[in-house]
């Protein structure tokens, strides 16, 4: 059974930082690409950052230079370090992976950035 469990969200002032974690189980974590998505109120879910099994990363333009995705294969965990947060970063952040068995999502963690 695949499980993705996010943590680390919260309320932060603009300019602050948060680090999100996503603990995975039920998958061969080291061979899976992982992604972080977010969904703002009234908007579609969007890809924020992605990391391959080899550690290659890519980011949506709005977070480049501020967010960093990383992974610890020994802990089956993917991270999203978010710096210089802006009110427009507010939303529910979801962890995601795709395996041969399907597409999986975590339950999400709320990030709220106050101005």
Backbone atoms as SQL, in Angstrom:
CREATE TABLE atoms (id INTEGER PRIMARY KEY, chain TEXT, resi INTEGER, resn TEXT, atom TEXT, x REAL, y REAL, z REAL);
INSERT INTO atoms VALUES
  (1, 'A', 1, 'UNK', 'N', 0.860, -1.191, 0.000),
  (2, 'A', 1, 'UNK', 'CA', 0.000, 0.000, 0.000),
  (3, 'A', 1, 'UNK', 'C', 0.892, 1.236, 0.000),
  (4, 'A', 2, 'UNK', 'N', 0.687, 2.075, -1.007),
  (5, 'A', 2, 'UNK', 'CA', 1.491, 3.286, -1.132),
  (6, 'A', 2, 'UNK', 'C', 0.929, 4.371, -0.217),
  (7, 'A', 3, 'UNK', 'N', 1.814, 4.995, 0.550),
  (8, 'A', 3, 'UNK', 'CA', 1.420, 6.136, 1.384),
  (9, 'A', 3, 'UNK', 'C', 2.430, 7.255, 1.231),
  (10, 'A', 4, 'UNK', 'N', 1.916, 8.450, 1.075),
  (11, 'A', 4, 'UNK', 'CA', 2.728, 9.669, 1.065),
  (12, 'A', 4, 'UNK', 'C', 2.173, 10.582, 2.151),
  (13, 'A', 5, 'UNK', 'N', 3.022, 10.959, 3.102),
  (14, 'A', 5, 'UNK', 'CA', 2.563, 11.754, 4.227),
  (15, 'A', 5, 'UNK', 'C', 3.374, 13.041, 4.302),
  (16, 'A', 6, 'UNK', 'N', 2.689, 14.164, 4.051),
  (17, 'A', 6, 'UNK', 'CA', 3.352, 15.468, 4.087),
  (18, 'A', 6, 'UNK', 'C', 3.300, 16.056, 5.485),
  (19, 'A', 7, 'UNK', 'N', 4.279, 16.878, 5.786),
  (20, 'A', 7, 'UNK', 'CA', 4.302, 17.625, 7.036),
  (21, 'A', 7, 'UNK', 'C', 5.131, 18.882, 6.843),
  (22, 'A', 8, 'UNK', 'N', 5.014, 19.789, 7.801),
  (23, 'A', 8, 'UNK', 'CA', 5.857, 20.980, 7.776),
  (24, 'A', 8, 'UNK', 'C', 5.171, 22.265, 7.372),
  (25, 'A', 9, 'UNK', 'N', 3.916, 22.182, 6.979),
  (26, 'A', 9, 'UNK', 'CA', 3.210, 23.402, 6.609),
  (27, 'A', 9, 'UNK', 'C', 2.917, 24.260, 7.826),
  (28, 'A', 10, 'UNK', 'N', 2.380, 25.447, 7.565),
  (29, 'A', 10, 'UNK', 'CA', 2.042, 26.341, 8.654),
  (30, 'A', 10, 'UNK', 'C', 1.805, 27.745, 8.179),
  (31, 'A', 11, 'UNK', 'N', 1.732, 28.655, 9.138),
  (32, 'A', 11, 'UNK', 'CA', 1.530, 30.080, 8.866),
  (33, 'A', 11, 'UNK', 'C', 2.866, 30.794, 9.042),
  (34, 'A', 12, 'UNK', 'N', 3.225, 31.585, 8.047),
  (35, 'A', 12, 'UNK', 'CA', 4.503, 32.292, 8.095),
  (36, 'A', 12, 'UNK', 'C', 4.317, 33.664, 7.475),
  (37, 'A', 13, 'UNK', 'N', 5.102, 34.616, 7.918),
  (38, 'A', 13, 'UNK', 'CA', 5.049, 35.951, 7.326),
  (39, 'A', 13, 'UNK', 'C', 5.810, 35.982, 6.007),
  (40, 'A', 14, 'UNK', 'N', 5.442, 36.903, 5.166),
  (41, 'A', 14, 'UNK', 'CA', 6.151, 37.077, 3.902),
  (42, 'A', 14, 'UNK', 'C', 7.636, 37.299, 4.175),
  (43, 'A', 15, 'UNK', 'N', 8.455, 36.629, 3.370),
  (44, 'A', 15, 'UNK', 'CA', 9.897, 36.683, 3.560),
  (45, 'A', 15, 'UNK', 'C', 10.449, 35.556, 4.407),
  (46, 'A', 16, 'UNK', 'N', 9.552, 34.825, 5.054),
  (47, 'A', 16, 'UNK', 'CA', 9.966, 33.729, 5.912),
  (48, 'A', 16, 'UNK', 'C', 10.240, 32.445, 5.146),
  (49, 'A', 17, 'UNK', 'N', 10.512, 31.386, 5.919),
  (50, 'A', 17, 'UNK', 'CA', 10.873, 30.097, 5.334),
  (51, 'A', 17, 'UNK', 'C', 10.091, 28.964, 5.988),
  (52, 'A', 18, 'UNK', 'N', 9.898, 27.916, 5.231),
  (53, 'A', 18, 'UNK', 'CA', 9.334, 26.673, 5.729),
  (54, 'A', 18, 'UNK', 'C', 10.029, 25.526, 5.005),
  (55, 'A', 19, 'UNK', 'N', 10.087, 24.380, 5.660),
  (56, 'A', 19, 'UNK', 'CA', 10.567, 23.174, 4.998),
  (57, 'A', 19, 'UNK', 'C', 9.488, 22.107, 5.093),
  (58, 'A', 20, 'UNK', 'N', 9.036, 21.672, 3.944),
  (59, 'A', 20, 'UNK', 'CA', 8.052, 20.600, 3.867),
  (60, 'A', 20, 'UNK', 'C', 8.768, 19.262, 3.724),
  (61, 'A', 21, 'UNK', 'N', 8.160, 18.241, 4.309),
  (62, 'A', 21, 'UNK', 'CA', 8.663, 16.876, 4.183),
  (63, 'A', 21, 'UNK', 'C', 7.558, 15.979, 3.668),
  (64, 'A', 22, 'UNK', 'N', 7.946, 14.966, 2.929),
  (65, 'A', 22, 'UNK', 'CA', 6.999, 13.956, 2.459),
  (66, 'A', 22, 'UNK', 'C', 7.640, 12.591, 2.663),
  (67, 'A', 23, 'UNK', 'N', 7.091, 11.832, 3.587),
  (68, 'A', 23, 'UNK', 'CA', 7.583, 10.493, 3.872),
  (69, 'A', 23, 'UNK', 'C', 6.801, 9.484, 3.057),
  (70, 'A', 24, 'UNK', 'N', 7.514, 8.654, 2.314),
  (71, 'A', 24, 'UNK', 'CA', 6.893, 7.681, 1.428),
  (72, 'A', 24, 'UNK', 'C', 7.066, 6.270, 1.968),
  (73, 'A', 25, 'UNK', 'N', 6.055, 5.455, 1.744),
  (74, 'A', 25, 'UNK', 'CA', 6.140, 4.033, 2.079),
  (75, 'A', 25, 'UNK', 'C', 5.367, 3.249, 1.036),
  (76, 'A', 26, 'UNK', 'N', 5.734, 1.968, 0.902),
  (77, 'A', 26, 'UNK', 'CA', 5.042, 1.122, -0.056),
  (78, 'A', 26, 'UNK', 'C', 5.548, 1.234, -1.483),
  (79, 'A', 27, 'UNK', 'N', 6.632, 1.983, -1.684),
  (80, 'A', 27, 'UNK', 'CA', 7.231, 2.117, -3.017),
  (81, 'A', 27, 'UNK', 'C', 8.731, 1.912, -2.917),
  (82, 'A', 28, 'UNK', 'N', 9.340, 1.632, -4.058),
  (83, 'A', 28, 'UNK', 'CA', 10.802, 1.584, -4.133),
  (84, 'A', 28, 'UNK', 'C', 11.274, 3.023, -4.308),
  (85, 'A', 29, 'UNK', 'N', 11.373, 3.716, -3.201),
  (86, 'A', 29, 'UNK', 'CA', 11.532, 5.169, -3.223),
  (87, 'A', 29, 'UNK', 'C', 12.702, 5.617, -4.078),
  (88, 'A', 30, 'UNK', 'N', 13.830, 4.939, -3.985),
  (89, 'A', 30, 'UNK', 'CA', 15.049, 5.430, -4.632),
  (90, 'A', 30, 'UNK', 'C', 14.941, 5.448, -6.148),
  (91, 'A', 31, 'UNK', 'N', 14.032, 4.686, -6.727),
  (92, 'A', 31, 'UNK', 'CA', 13.926, 4.644, -8.178),
  (93, 'A', 31, 'UNK', 'C', 12.770, 5.473, -8.699),
  (94, 'A', 32, 'UNK', 'N', 12.079, 6.156, -7.790),
  (95, 'A', 32, 'UNK', 'CA', 10.910, 6.929, -8.192),
  (96, 'A', 32, 'UNK', 'C', 11.202, 8.426, -8.235),
  (97, 'A', 33, 'UNK', 'N', 10.751, 9.067, -9.306),
  (98, 'A', 33, 'UNK', 'CA', 10.724, 10.517, -9.318),
  (99, 'A', 33, 'UNK', 'C', 9.640, 10.990, -8.360),
  (100, 'A', 34, 'UNK', 'N', 9.854, 12.157, -7.784),
  (101, 'A', 34, 'UNK', 'CA', 8.905, 12.720, -6.820),
  (102, 'A', 34, 'UNK', 'C', 8.600, 14.170, -7.183),
  (103, 'A', 35, 'UNK', 'N', 7.399, 14.583, -6.865),
  (104, 'A', 35, 'UNK', 'CA', 7.026, 15.946, -7.172),
  (105, 'A', 35, 'UNK', 'C', 6.302, 16.613, -6.018),
  (106, 'A', 36, 'UNK', 'N', 6.408, 17.933, -5.994),
  (107, 'A', 36, 'UNK', 'CA', 5.602, 18.761, -5.095),
  (108, 'A', 36, 'UNK', 'C', 4.671, 19.612, -5.954),
  (109, 'A', 37, 'UNK', 'N', 3.407, 19.577, -5.609),
  (110, 'A', 37, 'UNK', 'CA', 2.390, 20.381, -6.268),
  (111, 'A', 37, 'UNK', 'C', 1.747, 21.294, -5.230),
  (112, 'A', 38, 'UNK', 'N', 1.075, 22.318, -5.706),
  (113, 'A', 38, 'UNK', 'CA', 0.300, 23.138, -4.783),
  (114, 'A', 38, 'UNK', 'C', -1.011, 23.541, -5.447),
  (115, 'A', 39, 'UNK', 'N', -1.987, 23.815, -4.590),
  (116, 'A', 39, 'UNK', 'CA', -3.285, 24.263, -5.071),
  (117, 'A', 39, 'UNK', 'C', -3.741, 25.430, -4.228),
  (118, 'A', 40, 'UNK', 'N', -3.842, 26.578, -4.871),
  (119, 'A', 40, 'UNK', 'CA', -4.336, 27.771, -4.204),
  (120, 'A', 40, 'UNK', 'C', -5.860, 27.788, -4.280),
  (121, 'A', 41, 'UNK', 'N', -6.507, 28.492, -3.378),
  (122, 'A', 41, 'UNK', 'CA', -7.977, 28.553, -3.408),
  (123, 'A', 41, 'UNK', 'C', -8.490, 29.025, -4.758),
  (124, 'A', 42, 'UNK', 'N', -9.395, 28.270, -5.330),
  (125, 'A', 42, 'UNK', 'CA', -10.000, 28.641, -6.595),
  (126, 'A', 42, 'UNK', 'C', -9.142, 28.416, -7.813),
  (127, 'A', 43, 'UNK', 'N', -7.995, 27.795, -7.630),
  (128, 'A', 43, 'UNK', 'CA', -7.090, 27.569, -8.750),
  (129, 'A', 43, 'UNK', 'C', -6.810, 26.090, -8.932),
  (130, 'A', 44, 'UNK', 'N', -6.278, 25.761, -10.110),
  (131, 'A', 44, 'UNK', 'CA', -5.925, 24.375, -10.374),
  (132, 'A', 44, 'UNK', 'C', -4.629, 24.005, -9.668),
  (133, 'A', 45, 'UNK', 'N', -4.503, 22.725, -9.420),
  (134, 'A', 45, 'UNK', 'CA', -3.264, 22.234, -8.843),
  (135, 'A', 45, 'UNK', 'C', -2.134, 22.401, -9.854),
  (136, 'A', 46, 'UNK', 'N', -0.978, 22.871, -9.394),
  (137, 'A', 46, 'UNK', 'CA', 0.145, 23.106, -10.295),
  (138, 'A', 46, 'UNK', 'C', 1.419, 22.451, -9.755),
  (139, 'A', 47, 'UNK', 'N', 2.271, 22.041, -10.676),
  (140, 'A', 47, 'UNK', 'CA', 3.557, 21.478, -10.300),
  (141, 'A', 47, 'UNK', 'C', 4.471, 22.602, -9.829),
  (142, 'A', 48, 'UNK', 'N', 5.064, 22.410, -8.654),
  (143, 'A', 48, 'UNK', 'CA', 5.993, 23.387, -8.092),
  (144, 'A', 48, 'UNK', 'C', 7.435, 22.962, -8.340),
  (145, 'A', 49, 'UNK', 'N', 7.729, 21.696, -8.048),
  (146, 'A', 49, 'UNK', 'CA', 9.100, 21.206, -8.177),
  (147, 'A', 49, 'UNK', 'C', 9.071, 19.706, -8.379),
  (148, 'A', 50, 'UNK', 'N', 10.113, 19.220, -9.047),
  (149, 'A', 50, 'UNK', 'CA', 10.186, 17.807, -9.386),
  (150, 'A', 50, 'UNK', 'C', 11.635, 17.352, -9.250),
  (151, 'A', 51, 'UNK', 'N', 11.811, 16.131, -8.761),
  (152, 'A', 51, 'UNK', 'CA', 13.162, 15.580, -8.657),
  (153, 'A', 51, 'UNK', 'C', 13.145, 14.147, -9.177),
  (154, 'A', 52, 'UNK', 'N', 14.114, 13.824, -10.037),
  (155, 'A', 52, 'UNK', 'CA', 14.187, 12.472, -10.589),
  (156, 'A', 52, 'UNK', 'C', 14.895, 11.536, -9.606),
  (157, 'A', 53, 'UNK', 'N', 14.898, 10.275, -9.940),
  (158, 'A', 53, 'UNK', 'CA', 15.597, 9.302, -9.102),
  (159, 'A', 53, 'UNK', 'C', 17.092, 9.612, -9.047),
  (160, 'A', 54, 'UNK', 'N', 17.607, 10.224, -10.090),
  (161, 'A', 54, 'UNK', 'CA', 19.034, 10.577, -10.135),
  (162, 'A', 54, 'UNK', 'C', 19.363, 11.904, -9.509),
  (163, 'A', 55, 'UNK', 'N', 18.337, 12.617, -9.066),
  (164, 'A', 55, 'UNK', 'CA', 18.560, 13.887, -8.383),
  (165, 'A', 55, 'UNK', 'C', 18.444, 15.123, -9.251),
  (166, 'A', 56, 'UNK', 'N', 18.098, 14.955, -10.521),
  (167, 'A', 56, 'UNK', 'CA', 17.880, 16.129, -11.372),
  (168, 'A', 56, 'UNK', 'C', 16.595, 16.826, -10.948),
  (169, 'A', 57, 'UNK', 'N', 16.625, 18.155, -10.976),
  (170, 'A', 57, 'UNK', 'CA', 15.492, 18.922, -10.472),
  (171, 'A', 57, 'UNK', 'C', 14.979, 19.910, -11.514),
  (172, 'A', 58, 'UNK', 'N', 13.725, 20.235, -11.397),
  (173, 'A', 58, 'UNK', 'CA', 13.193, 21.367, -12.145),
  (174, 'A', 58, 'UNK', 'C', 12.092, 22.030, -11.337),
  (175, 'A', 59, 'UNK', 'N', 11.844, 23.304, -11.653),
  (176, 'A', 59, 'UNK', 'CA', 10.953, 24.143, -10.862),
  (177, 'A', 59, 'UNK', 'C', 10.066, 24.986, -11.764),
  (178, 'A', 60, 'UNK', 'N', 8.896, 25.293, -11.255),
  (179, 'A', 60, 'UNK', 'CA', 8.102, 26.266, -11.968),
  (180, 'A', 60, 'UNK', 'C', 8.767, 27.637, -11.819),
  (181, 'A', 61, 'UNK', 'N', 8.592, 28.477, -12.829),
  (182, 'A', 61, 'UNK', 'CA', 9.335, 29.741, -12.873),
  (183, 'A', 61, 'UNK', 'C', 9.149, 30.596, -11.625),
  (184, 'A', 62, 'UNK', 'N', 7.956, 30.590, -11.080),
  (185, 'A', 62, 'UNK', 'CA', 7.656, 31.506, -9.971),
  (186, 'A', 62, 'UNK', 'C', 8.411, 31.179, -8.680),
  (187, 'A', 63, 'UNK', 'N', 8.993, 29.982, -8.580),
  (188, 'A', 63, 'UNK', 'CA', 9.702, 29.610, -7.352),
  (189, 'A', 63, 'UNK', 'C', 11.200, 29.432, -7.558),
  (190, 'A', 64, 'UNK', 'N', 11.664, 29.563, -8.784),
  (191, 'A', 64, 'UNK', 'CA', 13.094, 29.384, -9.058),
  (192, 'A', 64, 'UNK', 'C', 13.915, 30.379, -8.246),
  (193, 'A', 65, 'UNK', 'N', 14.963, 29.868, -7.623),
  (194, 'A', 65, 'UNK', 'CA', 15.816, 30.706, -6.794),
  (195, 'A', 65, 'UNK', 'C', 15.342, 30.853, -5.364),
  (196, 'A', 66, 'UNK', 'N', 14.114, 30.406, -5.086),
  (197, 'A', 66, 'UNK', 'CA', 13.579, 30.513, -3.723),
  (198, 'A', 66, 'UNK', 'C', 13.312, 29.143, -3.098),
  (199, 'A', 67, 'UNK', 'N', 12.887, 28.179, -3.894),
  (200, 'A', 67, 'UNK', 'CA', 12.564, 26.845, -3.396),
  (201, 'A', 67, 'UNK', 'C', 13.631, 25.855, -3.837),
  (202, 'A', 68, 'UNK', 'N', 13.860, 24.853, -2.990),
  (203, 'A', 68, 'UNK', 'CA', 14.786, 23.777, -3.326),
  (204, 'A', 68, 'UNK', 'C', 14.155, 22.436, -2.964),
  (205, 'A', 69, 'UNK', 'N', 14.099, 21.551, -3.943),
  (206, 'A', 69, 'UNK', 'CA', 13.610, 20.191, -3.699),
  (207, 'A', 69, 'UNK', 'C', 14.823, 19.287, -3.521),
  (208, 'A', 70, 'UNK', 'N', 14.721, 18.360, -2.572),
  (209, 'A', 70, 'UNK', 'CA', 15.805, 17.410, -2.346),
  (210, 'A', 70, 'UNK', 'C', 15.199, 16.099, -1.854),
  (211, 'A', 71, 'UNK', 'N', 16.021, 15.079, -1.836),
  (212, 'A', 71, 'UNK', 'CA', 15.541, 13.769, -1.390),
  (213, 'A', 71, 'UNK', 'C', 16.601, 13.075, -0.553),
  (214, 'A', 72, 'UNK', 'N', 16.126, 12.261, 0.386),
  (215, 'A', 72, 'UNK', 'CA', 16.991, 11.416, 1.208),
  (216, 'A', 72, 'UNK', 'C', 16.486, 9.990, 1.025),
  (217, 'A', 73, 'UNK', 'N', 17.160, 9.244, 0.186),
  (218, 'A', 73, 'UNK', 'CA', 16.697, 7.892, -0.120),
  (219, 'A', 73, 'UNK', 'C', 16.799, 6.965, 1.089),
  (220, 'A', 74, 'UNK', 'N', 17.716, 7.248, 2.003),
  (221, 'A', 74, 'UNK', 'CA', 17.838, 6.424, 3.202),
  (222, 'A', 74, 'UNK', 'C', 16.618, 6.581, 4.112),
  (223, 'A', 75, 'UNK', 'N', 15.972, 7.748, 4.018),
  (224, 'A', 75, 'UNK', 'CA', 14.792, 8.013, 4.863),
  (225, 'A', 75, 'UNK', 'C', 13.493, 7.937, 4.078),
  (226, 'A', 76, 'UNK', 'N', 13.576, 7.613, 2.798),
  (227, 'A', 76, 'UNK', 'CA', 12.376, 7.565, 1.941),
  (228, 'A', 76, 'UNK', 'C', 11.583, 8.870, 2.035),
  (229, 'A', 77, 'UNK', 'N', 12.307, 9.971, 2.002),
  (230, 'A', 77, 'UNK', 'CA', 11.682, 11.275, 2.220),
  (231, 'A', 77, 'UNK', 'C', 12.148, 12.282, 1.167),
  (232, 'A', 78, 'UNK', 'N', 11.209, 13.083, 0.709),
  (233, 'A', 78, 'UNK', 'CA', 11.508, 14.190, -0.185),
  (234, 'A', 78, 'UNK', 'C', 11.158, 15.483, 0.546),
  (235, 'A', 79, 'UNK', 'N', 11.963, 16.506, 0.304),
  (236, 'A', 79, 'UNK', 'CA', 11.812, 17.778, 1.008),
  (237, 'A', 79, 'UNK', 'C', 11.559, 18.909, 0.028),
  (238, 'A', 80, 'UNK', 'N', 10.948, 19.959, 0.532),
  (239, 'A', 80, 'UNK', 'CA', 10.832, 21.198, -0.225),
  (240, 'A', 80, 'UNK', 'C', 11.194, 22.337, 0.720),
  (241, 'A', 81, 'UNK', 'N', 12.380, 22.890, 0.525),
  (242, 'A', 81, 'UNK', 'CA', 12.800, 24.049, 1.298),
  (243, 'A', 81, 'UNK', 'C', 12.282, 25.293, 0.597),
  (244, 'A', 82, 'UNK', 'N', 11.511, 26.084, 1.314),
  (245, 'A', 82, 'UNK', 'CA', 10.880, 27.269, 0.730),
  (246, 'A', 82, 'UNK', 'C', 11.378, 28.504, 1.467),
  (247, 'A', 83, 'UNK', 'N', 12.080, 29.352, 0.748),
  (248, 'A', 83, 'UNK', 'CA', 12.623, 30.593, 1.313),
  (249, 'A', 83, 'UNK', 'C', 11.978, 31.793, 0.636),
  (250, 'A', 84, 'UNK', 'N', 12.125, 32.940, 1.269),
  (251, 'A', 84, 'UNK', 'CA', 11.584, 34.190, 0.711),
  (252, 'A', 84, 'UNK', 'C', 10.132, 34.020, 0.291),
  (253, 'A', 85, 'UNK', 'N', 9.353, 33.449, 1.167),
  (254, 'A', 85, 'UNK', 'CA', 7.966, 33.148, 0.843),
  (255, 'A', 85, 'UNK', 'C', 7.159, 34.410, 0.582),
  (256, 'A', 86, 'UNK', 'N', 6.207, 34.264, -0.343),
  (257, 'A', 86, 'UNK', 'CA', 5.339, 35.369, -0.744),
  (258, 'A', 86, 'UNK', 'C', 3.886, 34.969, -0.505),
  (259, 'A', 87, 'UNK', 'N', 2.999, 35.938, -0.336),
  (260, 'A', 87, 'UNK', 'CA', 1.583, 35.591, -0.140),
  (261, 'A', 87, 'UNK', 'C', 1.033, 34.710, -1.258),
  (262, 'A', 88, 'UNK', 'N', 1.520, 34.873, -2.464),
  (263, 'A', 88, 'UNK', 'CA', 1.035, 34.055, -3.577),
  (264, 'A', 88, 'UNK', 'C', 1.517, 32.609, -3.510),
  (265, 'A', 89, 'UNK', 'N', 2.378, 32.280, -2.570),
  (266, 'A', 89, 'UNK', 'CA', 2.767, 30.888, -2.356),
  (267, 'A', 89, 'UNK', 'C', 1.755, 30.141, -1.488),
  (268, 'A', 90, 'UNK', 'N', 0.775, 30.837, -0.984),
  (269, 'A', 90, 'UNK', 'CA', -0.246, 30.234, -0.138),
  (270, 'A', 90, 'UNK', 'C', -1.012, 29.155, -0.889),
  (271, 'A', 91, 'UNK', 'N', -1.241, 28.036, -0.210),
  (272, 'A', 91, 'UNK', 'CA', -2.008, 26.954, -0.810),
  (273, 'A', 91, 'UNK', 'C', -1.783, 25.657, -0.056),
  (274, 'A', 92, 'UNK', 'N', -2.418, 24.623, -0.546),
  (275, 'A', 92, 'UNK', 'CA', -2.182, 23.287, -0.012),
  (276, 'A', 92, 'UNK', 'C', -1.105, 22.640, -0.882),
  (277, 'A', 93, 'UNK', 'N', -0.085, 22.134, -0.240),
  (278, 'A', 93, 'UNK', 'CA', 1.043, 21.527, -0.939),
  (279, 'A', 93, 'UNK', 'C', 0.929, 20.004, -0.839),
  (280, 'A', 94, 'UNK', 'N', 1.039, 19.366, -1.994),
  (281, 'A', 94, 'UNK', 'CA', 0.891, 17.912, -2.094),
  (282, 'A', 94, 'UNK', 'C', 2.165, 17.275, -2.639),
  (283, 'A', 95, 'UNK', 'N', 2.456, 16.134, -2.103),
  (284, 'A', 95, 'UNK', 'CA', 3.540, 15.278, -2.588),
  (285, 'A', 95, 'UNK', 'C', 2.939, 14.285, -3.587),
  (286, 'A', 96, 'UNK', 'N', 3.713, 13.902, -4.569),
  (287, 'A', 96, 'UNK', 'CA', 3.193, 13.084, -5.656),
  (288, 'A', 96, 'UNK', 'C', 4.267, 12.161, -6.187),
  (289, 'A', 97, 'UNK', 'N', 3.846, 10.968, -6.599),
  (290, 'A', 97, 'UNK', 'CA', 4.741, 10.098, -7.336),
  (291, 'A', 97, 'UNK', 'C', 3.924, 9.205, -8.257),
  (292, 'A', 98, 'UNK', 'N', 4.579, 8.713, -9.264),
  (293, 'A', 98, 'UNK', 'CA', 3.935, 7.782, -10.179),
  (294, 'A', 98, 'UNK', 'C', 4.735, 6.498, -10.201),
  (295, 'A', 99, 'UNK', 'N', 4.033, 5.366, -10.031),
  (296, 'A', 99, 'UNK', 'CA', 4.669, 4.066, -10.123),
  (297, 'A', 99, 'UNK', 'C', 3.966, 3.261, -11.207),
  (298, 'A', 100, 'UNK', 'N', 4.428, 2.057, -11.412),
  (299, 'A', 100, 'UNK', 'CA', 3.765, 1.192, -12.385),
  (300, 'A', 100, 'UNK', 'C', 2.317, 0.926, -11.960),
  (301, 'A', 101, 'UNK', 'N', 2.059, 1.080, -10.673),
  (302, 'A', 101, 'UNK', 'CA', 0.711, 0.827, -10.166),
  (303, 'A', 101, 'UNK', 'C', -0.233, 1.997, -10.263),
  (304, 'A', 102, 'UNK', 'N', 0.302, 3.178, -10.540),
  (305, 'A', 102, 'UNK', 'CA', -0.577, 4.327, -10.652),
  (306, 'A', 102, 'UNK', 'C', 0.051, 5.606, -10.154),
  (307, 'A', 103, 'UNK', 'N', -0.806, 6.635, -10.053),
  (308, 'A', 103, 'UNK', 'CA', -0.400, 7.960, -9.598),
  (309, 'A', 103, 'UNK', 'C', -0.867, 8.138, -8.165),
  (310, 'A', 104, 'UNK', 'N', 0.024, 8.593, -7.305),
  (311, 'A', 104, 'UNK', 'CA', -0.295, 8.682, -5.882),
  (312, 'A', 104, 'UNK', 'C', -0.071, 10.091, -5.362),
  (313, 'A', 105, 'UNK', 'N', -0.943, 10.463, -4.419),
  (314, 'A', 105, 'UNK', 'CA', -0.891, 11.778, -3.793),
  (315, 'A', 105, 'UNK', 'C', -0.934, 11.633, -2.278),
  (316, 'A', 106, 'UNK', 'N', -0.278, 12.561, -1.603),
  (317, 'A', 106, 'UNK', 'CA', -0.443, 12.662, -0.168),
  (318, 'A', 106, 'UNK', 'C', -1.705, 13.429, 0.165),
  (319, 'A', 107, 'UNK', 'N', -1.934, 13.629, 1.460),
  (320, 'A', 107, 'UNK', 'CA', -3.155, 14.295, 1.901),
  (321, 'A', 107, 'UNK', 'C', -3.030, 15.809, 1.832),
  (322, 'A', 108, 'UNK', 'N', -1.813, 16.306, 1.690),
  (323, 'A', 108, 'UNK', 'CA', -1.575, 17.732, 1.591),
  (324, 'A', 108, 'UNK', 'C', -1.258, 18.380, 2.922),
  (325, 'A', 109, 'UNK', 'N', -0.527, 19.486, 2.844),
  (326, 'A', 109, 'UNK', 'CA', -0.216, 20.287, 4.023),
  (327, 'A', 109, 'UNK', 'C', -0.419, 21.757, 3.661),
  (328, 'A', 110, 'UNK', 'N', -1.090, 22.475, 4.541),
  (329, 'A', 110, 'UNK', 'CA', -1.453, 23.862, 4.256),
  (330, 'A', 110, 'UNK', 'C', -0.275, 24.794, 4.529),
  (331, 'A', 111, 'UNK', 'N', -0.013, 25.654, 3.565),
  (332, 'A', 111, 'UNK', 'CA', 0.980, 26.724, 3.721),
  (333, 'A', 111, 'UNK', 'C', 0.250, 28.048, 3.552),
  (334, 'A', 112, 'UNK', 'N', 0.364, 28.904, 4.551),
  (335, 'A', 112, 'UNK', 'CA', -0.268, 30.221, 4.488),
  (336, 'A', 112, 'UNK', 'C', 0.801, 31.276, 4.737),
  (337, 'A', 113, 'UNK', 'N', 0.922, 32.189, 3.789),
  (338, 'A', 113, 'UNK', 'CA', 1.914, 33.259, 3.885),
  (339, 'A', 113, 'UNK', 'C', 1.173, 34.583, 4.036),
  (340, 'A', 114, 'UNK', 'N', 1.386, 35.231, 5.155),
  (341, 'A', 114, 'UNK', 'CA', 0.709, 36.503, 5.415),
  (342, 'A', 114, 'UNK', 'C', 1.576, 37.670, 4.947),
  (343, 'A', 115, 'UNK', 'N', 0.900, 38.716, 4.514),
  (344, 'A', 115, 'UNK', 'CA', 1.634, 39.888, 3.997),
  (345, 'A', 115, 'UNK', 'C', 1.917, 40.891, 5.108);
